[in-house]
Amino acid sequence: MTLAGVIVLIALPITNGISRRQERRADRLALEATRNPAAFLSVLRRLGSENLVEERPSLAVEGLFCTHPLLVERIESAQVLVSELGITDEHGGSGSVAHVAPLAMVEIL
């Protein structure tokens, strides 16, 4: 392996980690701005099914190839944020995102 290849293998997990952190911030901003967890989750489900997201990749795969947080992590983070912000849905219920089906159960469009 060349020196450039070694540098890339070292840099990928770092740059992907930075990208995942920025995506988490973007998710938070989207929920804070829209206060619409149903729409947020709908987008996540659609993106997950259209991109055939692997539900639980290995740490190596996540570090080297994942530029976005895992879908499961994004849903869990949304649940915490909805609770923290006291977001309610348009019907006055809690904005819970607990009803989201596991990725494996999401129908591929």
Order of alpha helices (4+ residues) and beta strands (2+ residues): alpha-alpha-alpha-alpha
